[in-house]
Amino acid sequence: MKHSLTFLLLAIMAGCGDPQTEQQPNDQGQPSDDGSAQLQRTSAAEVPAEFLAKVIGVIDGDIIDVLTVDNETVRIRFNGIDAPERGQPFGNSAKQTLSASIAGKMVRVVSYGDDKYGRVIGDIYLDDTLINLALVQAGMAWHYVRSTSDRDDLEEAEKQARELGTGLWQGERKAIPPWQWRRMSKE
């Protein structure tokens, strides 16, 4: 079973470019210090329930920026999962795994509205692969039960990843969920 998860992740990642060469837009969509172009962001209210877009930025393990066919930039927060934060163990690994699998590729986004930060909450598909699920299977994210998702497949994927010691579940240490990490960071 562990090998089939590895093969799934490798299949997703096949043919991807180098994630280190990817240029990251800043959060405000303003020109960066290097003079790169300004981003035009679209609010979630303007985004259809399902759309195709090219992944132009991987912000962390569960947030991406995409460019729609209408040339609008939309920030997507993955539905039903929560990946480790920057600075948290496996935070960089989650971002690199996501970047290696979808950076620069066309994806299908199924939108579930927006969050309190104005990001679209969505399921991300590369061909027929649900990337949200693949990240949990690879041990790079938790099933985030406080989100809009009550999907059994995400819950089962996390359970299997824990049992197999995949990704952040490897070793003896206890992984701290990102929502607890954020709370501890604020305190």
TAHU-V707559 format. One record per residue. N is the residue number from 1. RES is the residue in three letters. PHI is phi in degrees with one decimal (* if undefined). PSI is psi in degrees with one decimal (999 if undefined). NEAR is the number of other ideal C-beta (glycine too) atoms within 10 Angstrom. Layout:
n: (N & N)
res: (RES & RES)
phi: (PHI & PHI)
psi: (PSI & PSI)
near: (NEAR & NEAR)
//
This chain:
n: (1 & 2 & 3 & 4 & 5 & 6 & 7 & 8 & 9 & 10 & 11 & 12 & 13 & 14 & 15 & 16 & 17 & 18 & 19 & 20 & 21 & 22 & 23 & 24 & 25 & 26 & 27 & 28 & 29 & 30 & 31 & 32 & 33 & 34 & 35 & 36 & 37 & 38 & 39 & 40 & 41 & 42 & 43 & 44 & 45 & 46 & 47 & 48 & 49 & 50 & 51 & 52 & 53 & 54 & 55 & 56 & 57 & 58 & 59 & 60 & 61 & 62 & 63 & 64 & 65 & 66 & 67 & 68 & 69 & 70 & 71 & 72 & 73 & 74 & 75 & 76 & 77 & 78 & 79 & 80 & 81 & 82 & 83 & 84 & 85 & 86 & 87 & 88 & 89 & 90 & 91 & 92 & 93 & 94 & 95 & 96 & 97 & 98 & 99 & 100 & 101 & 102 & 103 & 104 & 105 & 106 & 107 & 108 & 109 & 110 & 111 & 112 & 113 & 114 & 115 & 116 & 117 & 118 & 119 & 120 & 121 & 122 & 123 & 124 & 125 & 126 & 127 & 128 & 129 & 130 & 131 & 132 & 133 & 134 & 135 & 136 & 137 & 138 & 139 & 140 & 141 & 142 & 143 & 144 & 145 & 146 & 147 & 148 & 149 & 150 & 151 & 152 & 153 & 154 & 155 & 156 & 157 & 158 & 159 & 160 & 161 & 162 & 163 & 164 & 165 & 166 & 167 & 168 & 169 & 170 & 171 & 172 & 173 & 174 & 175 & 176 & 177 & 178 & 179 & 180 & 181 & 182 & 183 & 184 & 185 & 186 & 187)
res: (MET & LYS & HIS & SER & LEU & THR & PHE & LEU & LEU & LEU & ALA & ILE & MET & ALA & GLY & CYS & GLY & ASP & PRO & GLN & THR & GLU & GLN & GLN & PRO & ASN & ASP & GLN & GLY & GLN & PRO & SER & ASP & ASP & GLY & SER & ALA & GLN & LEU & GLN & ARG & THR & SER & ALA & ALA & GLU & VAL & PRO & ALA & GLU & PHE & LEU & ALA & LYS & VAL & ILE & GLY & VAL & ILE & ASP & GLY & ASP & ILE & ILE & ASP & VAL & LEU & THR & VAL & ASP & ASN & GLU & THR & VAL & ARG & ILE & ARG & PHE & ASN & GLY & ILE & ASP & ALA & PRO & GLU & ARG & GLY & GLN & PRO & PHE & GLY & ASN & SER & ALA & LYS & GLN & THR & LEU & SER & ALA & SER & ILE & ALA & GLY & LYS & MET & VAL & ARG & VAL & VAL & SER & TYR & GLY & ASP & ASP & LYS & TYR & GLY & ARG & VAL & ILE & GLY & ASP & ILE & TYR & LEU & ASP & ASP & THR & LEU & ILE & ASN & LEU & ALA & LEU & VAL & GLN & ALA & GLY & MET & ALA & TRP & HIS & TYR & VAL & ARG & SER & THR & SER & ASP & ARG & ASP & ASP & LEU & GLU & GLU & ALA & GLU & LYS & GLN & ALA & ARG & GLU & LEU & GLY & THR & GLY & LEU & TRP & GLN & GLY & GLU & ARG & LYS & ALA & ILE & PRO & PRO & TRP & GLN & TRP & ARG & ARG & MET & SER & LYS & GLU)
phi: (* & -60.5 & -67.0 & -66.9 & -67.2 & -63.3 & -63.3 & -61.4 & -64.6 & -64.2 & -64.4 & -66.0 & -81.1 & -58.5 & 78.5 & -89.5 & -78.7 & -75.7 & -65.4 & -71.7 & -87.7 & -72.1 & -89.6 & -99.9 & -74.1 & -83.1 & -66.8 & -90.8 & 72.2 & -93.2 & -59.6 & -84.2 & -60.4 & -87.1 & 81.6 & -67.2 & -66.2 & -75.9 & -96.5 & -101.7 & -99.2 & -105.8 & -74.9 & -61.5 & -64.5 & -90.6 & -95.5 & -66.9 & -63.6 & -144.5 & -156.1 & -97.9 & -159.1 & -98.4 & -75.3 & -110.4 & -159.4 & -113.0 & -80.5 & -156.9 & -71.6 & -144.6 & -137.6 & -133.8 & -109.7 & -127.5 & -112.3 & -76.8 & -64.7 & -89.6 & 65.9 & -106.4 & -93.6 & -129.5 & -91.1 & -115.9 & -105.5 & -60.6 & -75.3 & 80.3 & -131.2 & -142.3 & -93.5 & -56.2 & -77.8 & -59.9 & 86.9 & -89.4 & -51.8 & 73.8 & -61.5 & -67.4 & -63.0 & -63.2 & -64.5 & -65.6 & -62.6 & -63.8 & -61.6 & -64.8 & -88.8 & -133.7 & -57.2 & 78.0 & -103.1 & -81.7 & -129.2 & -105.3 & -110.2 & -106.4 & -89.7 & -119.8 & 95.3 & -126.4 & -97.2 & -67.6 & -97.9 & 83.0 & -86.3 & -72.0 & -93.3 & -150.9 & -90.7 & -114.1 & -116.4 & -109.1 & 57.1 & -101.6 & -93.5 & -80.2 & -65.4 & -52.3 & -67.3 & -60.5 & -66.1 & -67.1 & -60.9 & -80.0 & 73.0 & -108.9 & -161.7 & -93.8 & -74.1 & -95.9 & -71.1 & -82.1 & -83.1 & -79.0 & -101.3 & -122.6 & -78.0 & -67.2 & -65.0 & -69.4 & -61.8 & -66.5 & -63.2 & -64.7 & -59.0 & -66.7 & -62.5 & -62.5 & -61.7 & -85.2 & 67.7 & -86.5 & 58.5 & -68.1 & -92.6 & -76.6 & 80.0 & -89.3 & -70.6 & -95.5 & -71.9 & -94.4 & -60.4 & -57.2 & -66.2 & -75.7 & -59.9 & -63.1 & -63.2 & -65.8 & -67.0 & -70.1 & -80.3)
psi: (-41.6 & -38.8 & -35.9 & -34.5 & -40.0 & -44.1 & -37.4 & -47.4 & -42.0 & -37.4 & -38.7 & -39.6 & -12.7 & 133.9 & 14.6 & 155.0 & -179.9 & 115.8 & -20.0 & -21.7 & -3.1 & 133.1 & 132.6 & 127.0 & 156.0 & 165.8 & -24.8 & -5.3 & 18.7 & 162.0 & 139.0 & 175.6 & -23.6 & 5.3 & 13.0 & 163.1 & 154.5 & 145.1 & 139.0 & 118.1 & 143.8 & 137.5 & 157.0 & -30.2 & -24.0 & -3.7 & 132.4 & 165.8 & -27.9 & 134.4 & 159.7 & 144.9 & 159.0 & 133.5 & 116.6 & -8.8 & 137.9 & 110.0 & -47.0 & -161.3 & -7.7 & 19.2 & 130.0 & 161.2 & 137.3 & 156.3 & 118.2 & 169.9 & -18.8 & 11.2 & 31.1 & 140.8 & 131.0 & 133.5 & 130.5 & 130.5 & 122.6 & 133.5 & 132.3 & 0.8 & 161.6 & 117.0 & 158.6 & 145.3 & 163.2 & 137.2 & -15.4 & 147.4 & 134.5 & 4.2 & -48.5 & -38.2 & -41.5 & -43.9 & -44.2 & -39.0 & -46.2 & -45.2 & -43.5 & -26.8 & -31.2 & -7.0 & 129.7 & 2.7 & 158.4 & 131.1 & 161.4 & 129.1 & 127.0 & 114.2 & 141.7 & 30.1 & -159.4 & 163.2 & -177.1 & -12.5 & 3.7 & 10.3 & 146.0 & 133.5 & 123.6 & 157.9 & 136.2 & 125.4 & 130.9 & 110.4 & -121.4 & 8.1 & 124.7 & 108.5 & -36.6 & -49.0 & -42.9 & -36.8 & -40.8 & -42.6 & -35.5 & -0.8 & 29.9 & 3.7 & 157.2 & 154.5 & 120.3 & 95.1 & -17.5 & -3.3 & -166.6 & 0.3 & 131.0 & 36.2 & 127.6 & -30.6 & -36.9 & -41.4 & -45.2 & -38.7 & -41.4 & -42.4 & -45.1 & -41.5 & -39.9 & -48.0 & -36.4 & -10.1 & 38.0 & 138.4 & -125.0 & -8.3 & 3.4 & 154.1 & -173.1 & -20.4 & 156.7 & 121.3 & 135.7 & 122.7 & 145.6 & -35.8 & -31.8 & -38.6 & -44.5 & -42.6 & -43.1 & -35.8 & -35.0 & -32.9 & 999)
near: (9 & 12 & 8 & 9 & 19 & 13 & 10 & 15 & 21 & 12 & 14 & 23 & 17 & 9 & 7 & 15 & 12 & 10 & 18 & 7 & 8 & 14 & 10 & 12 & 20 & 13 & 12 & 10 & 14 & 10 & 13 & 14 & 6 & 6 & 6 & 13 & 10 & 13 & 20 & 11 & 17 & 18 & 13 & 20 & 9 & 12 & 22 & 9 & 10 & 12 & 19 & 12 & 24 & 15 & 24 & 18 & 19 & 24 & 19 & 20 & 28 & 29 & 17 & 27 & 22 & 25 & 18 & 17 & 10 & 12 & 8 & 17 & 18 & 26 & 24 & 24 & 23 & 26 & 25 & 27 & 27 & 23 & 26 & 26 & 19 & 12 & 9 & 22 & 15 & 21 & 19 & 14 & 17 & 29 & 21 & 16 & 26 & 30 & 24 & 18 & 27 & 25 & 20 & 15 & 15 & 14 & 22 & 16 & 24 & 16 & 18 & 17 & 13 & 18 & 15 & 5 & 10 & 13 & 20 & 24 & 20 & 30 & 22 & 26 & 18 & 18 & 10 & 6 & 16 & 21 & 22 & 26 & 22 & 24 & 28 & 31 & 26 & 25 & 26 & 27 & 31 & 24 & 23 & 23 & 14 & 8 & 19 & 13 & 20 & 10 & 20 & 9 & 15 & 25 & 15 & 14 & 25 & 21 & 12 & 17 & 25 & 15 & 11 & 16 & 13 & 22 & 23 & 25 & 18 & 13 & 9 & 5 & 9 & 6 & 19 & 14 & 14 & 23 & 14 & 11 & 18 & 12 & 10 & 10 & 10 & 6 & 4)
//
